[in-house]
Structures are given as C-alpha cells and as structure tokens.
C-alpha cells in the first residue's frame, strides 16, 4: 500500500493496537532460524540490552524461492530497539561498530515497513563481502568500553520482558496503544 503522506513508499497499514509489544513478544516467543554466517552477529546483538533481532539473511547465490534474500556476499540483520537509555546506547554501539569496522561496506539504516512511527525497525547491512564476525567482535569490544554487560540480558528478555509484553497486550483494549 502506498503511504498516505506522499512519499510513494510502500508500507503495511497497521492499527494503533499493533505495537512494539507485539513485535517483542513475537520475537521472544517464536523459534527463529539463522544463517550460519550470521550466528555470531545475531547472538552478539541479542546480548545487548533493549535490542531484539527480528530477521536476518547471510546472503545466497540462489535467491529464488527465498523470502527477503540478500545477494551472495551481502547480509542484513533487522532489529527493533526499545526507546530507552539502554536501547539507544545499544543502537549507538551497533552503529559505531559498523562505522569502525568498514564504513564503506557496512551501514545501519532505518527500516520501517509500516505506517506507524512507533514501529521503527533498523537494518544492519553488509555489502560486498563485509564480515559479520568482525562487526560482532567490535560490538563486544565497544560494549566493554561503554560498560554494557551481556550478563543476564537474554534471561531477562526471555523470562521478564516477554511476560511484560504479553501482559501489556492482554490488558490493552482494542484501539489503544499499550506501547506508550
């Protein structure tokens, strides 16, 4: 569907009841497959506070019959960031890692496929043979430099944050946005 704001960009229309909480709950509840090439990067980003990976592709020489494939030698990692101090610190670390490792072949971009400004997603893009493991290593190094510890992050996301998202969804009357 075309955006009503004159940009001509296709976007999925969602109601106010479609929230960040639904995405977080889905991400933390559903089993996710990950291309072997991106395992270390996905695990590293998932160890950052208030960041949730949603989708990824490690690149394929045969893009036919694949959903949202990246071409061979490229990759992407789609993620959601909660609008918290820790979330913005984590986003900054991801961006700085990409710019430090290879600013010509790595980039963090906003990737929003909906008409909701509350569902802003991000893409970490690697092009022309960029190394996802080098990005993961730099994210870990920057995390140490900035005092961001992965200790307990995954357990919190699975055991606490997932339940909180479910409760907010359950309590939210239709038409209201529990992500506020």
C-alpha positions as CSV (number, residue, x, y, z in Angstrom):
1,X,0.0,0.0,0.0
2,X,1.2,3.4,-0.7
3,X,1.9,5.8,2.1
4,X,-0.8,8.5,2.5
5,X,2.0,11.0,3.2
6,X,3.0,11.4,-0.4
7,X,6.3,9.5,-0.2
8,X,5.2,6.8,-2.7
9,X,6.9,4.2,-0.5
10,X,5.0,1.0,0.1
11,X,4.1,0.3,3.7
12,X,1.9,-2.1,5.7
13,X,-1.0,-0.4,7.3
14,X,-1.4,-1.2,10.9
15,X,-3.8,0.0,13.6
16,X,-2.9,1.7,16.8
17,X,-3.3,-1.7,18.6
18,X,-0.3,-3.1,16.6
19,X,2.6,-2.2,18.8
20,X,6.2,-2.7,19.7
21,X,4.9,-5.0,22.4
22,X,3.5,-7.4,19.9
23,X,6.8,-7.5,18.0
24,X,8.8,-8.0,21.1
25,X,6.5,-10.8,22.3
26,X,6.6,-12.5,18.9
27,X,10.4,-12.2,18.6
28,X,10.9,-13.7,22.1
29,X,8.3,-16.4,21.7
30,X,8.8,-17.9,18.2
31,X,11.7,-20.1,17.2
32,X,14.0,-18.3,14.7
33,X,16.3,-19.8,12.1
34,X,19.6,-18.0,11.5
35,X,22.0,-18.5,8.6
36,X,25.3,-19.9,9.9
37,X,27.2,-16.9,8.6
38,X,25.3,-14.6,10.9
39,X,25.1,-16.8,14.1
40,X,27.8,-14.9,16.0
41,X,26.4,-11.5,15.0
42,X,22.8,-12.4,15.9
43,X,23.9,-13.8,19.2
44,X,26.0,-10.7,20.0
45,X,23.2,-8.2,19.1
46,X,20.8,-10.3,21.2
47,X,23.1,-9.9,24.1
48,X,22.6,-6.1,24.0
49,X,20.0,-4.6,26.3
50,X,16.7,-3.5,24.8
51,X,17.5,-4.7,21.3
52,X,15.6,-7.5,19.7
53,X,16.6,-9.2,16.4
54,X,13.7,-9.8,14.1
55,X,15.0,-11.2,10.8
56,X,18.3,-11.8,9.0
57,X,19.9,-13.2,5.9
58,X,23.5,-14.2,5.4
59,X,23.4,-13.9,1.6
60,X,22.6,-16.6,-1.0
61,X,23.8,-17.3,-4.5
62,X,20.2,-18.7,-5.3
63,X,17.7,-16.0,-4.2
64,X,14.8,-17.7,-5.9
65,X,12.2,-19.2,-3.6
66,X,13.6,-17.4,-0.6
67,X,11.8,-14.7,1.5
68,X,13.7,-11.4,1.5
69,X,17.1,-12.8,0.4
70,X,20.3,-10.9,0.5
71,X,22.6,-11.5,-2.5
72,X,25.7,-13.6,-2.2
73,X,28.4,-11.7,-0.3
74,X,25.9,-9.4,1.4
75,X,23.9,-9.8,4.6
76,X,21.3,-8.0,6.7
77,X,20.2,-8.1,10.3
78,X,16.8,-6.5,11.1
79,X,16.3,-5.4,14.7
80,X,14.0,-3.5,17.0
81,X,15.3,-1.1,19.7
82,X,13.2,-0.1,22.7
83,X,13.2,3.7,23.2
84,X,15.2,3.6,26.5
85,X,18.6,4.9,27.5
86,X,20.0,1.3,27.2
87,X,18.3,0.8,23.9
88,X,19.8,4.0,22.4
89,X,23.2,3.1,23.9
90,X,22.9,-0.4,22.2
91,X,21.9,1.2,18.9
92,X,24.8,3.6,19.1
93,X,27.2,0.7,19.8
94,X,25.9,-1.2,16.7
95,X,26.2,1.8,14.5
96,X,29.7,2.7,15.8
97,X,30.9,-0.9,15.3
98,X,29.7,-0.8,11.7
99,X,31.4,2.5,11.0
100,X,34.6,1.4,12.7
101,X,34.9,-2.0,11.0
102,X,34.1,-0.9,7.4
103,X,32.2,2.3,6.8
104,X,32.2,1.7,3.0
105,X,30.6,-1.8,3.2
106,X,28.6,-1.6,6.4
107,X,25.6,0.6,7.4
108,X,22.8,0.9,9.9
109,X,19.6,2.2,8.4
110,X,16.1,2.8,9.5
111,X,13.8,0.1,8.0
112,X,10.2,0.7,8.7
113,X,7.7,-1.2,6.7
114,X,4.6,0.0,8.4
115,X,2.7,3.3,8.6
116,X,3.3,3.5,12.4
117,X,6.1,5.7,13.7
118,X,6.1,3.6,16.9
119,X,7.3,0.5,14.9
120,X,10.6,1.8,13.7
121,X,12.9,-1.1,12.8
122,X,16.6,-1.0,11.9
123,X,18.7,-2.9,9.4
124,X,22.4,-3.6,9.8
125,X,23.5,-4.0,6.2
126,X,26.7,-5.6,5.0
127,X,27.7,-5.4,1.3
128,X,30.4,-6.7,-1.0
129,X,31.9,-9.3,1.4
130,X,31.7,-7.4,4.6
131,X,32.5,-9.6,7.6
132,X,29.6,-10.1,10.1
133,X,32.0,-11.7,12.6
134,X,34.2,-8.6,12.6
135,X,31.2,-6.5,13.4
136,X,30.2,-8.9,16.3
137,X,33.8,-8.6,17.7
138,X,33.7,-4.8,17.5
139,X,30.3,-4.7,19.2
140,X,31.6,-6.8,22.1
141,X,34.7,-4.6,22.4
142,X,32.6,-1.4,22.4
143,X,30.2,-2.9,24.9
144,X,33.1,-3.5,27.3
145,X,34.4,0.1,26.7
146,X,31.0,1.5,27.4
147,X,30.3,-0.7,30.4
148,X,27.5,-2.7,28.7
149,X,27.5,-6.3,30.0
150,X,25.7,-9.1,28.3
151,X,25.3,-10.9,31.7
152,X,21.7,-11.7,32.3
153,X,20.4,-9.9,29.2
154,X,19.0,-12.9,27.4
155,X,17.5,-14.4,30.6
156,X,15.8,-11.0,31.3
157,X,14.4,-10.8,27.7
158,X,13.1,-14.4,27.8
159,X,11.8,-14.5,31.4
160,X,10.8,-11.0,32.3
161,X,10.4,-8.8,29.1
162,X,8.5,-11.5,27.2
163,X,6.0,-11.8,30.1
164,X,5.7,-8.0,30.4
165,X,4.9,-7.7,26.7
166,X,2.3,-10.4,26.9
167,X,0.6,-8.7,29.9
168,X,0.5,-5.4,28.1
169,X,-1.0,-7.0,25.1
170,X,-3.5,-8.9,27.2
171,X,-4.6,-5.8,29.2
172,X,-4.7,-3.5,26.2
173,X,-8.2,-2.7,25.0
174,X,-8.6,-2.8,21.2
175,X,-7.8,0.5,19.6
176,X,-5.4,1.7,22.3
177,X,-1.6,1.5,22.1
178,X,0.0,-0.3,25.0
179,X,3.5,0.6,23.8
180,X,3.2,4.1,25.2
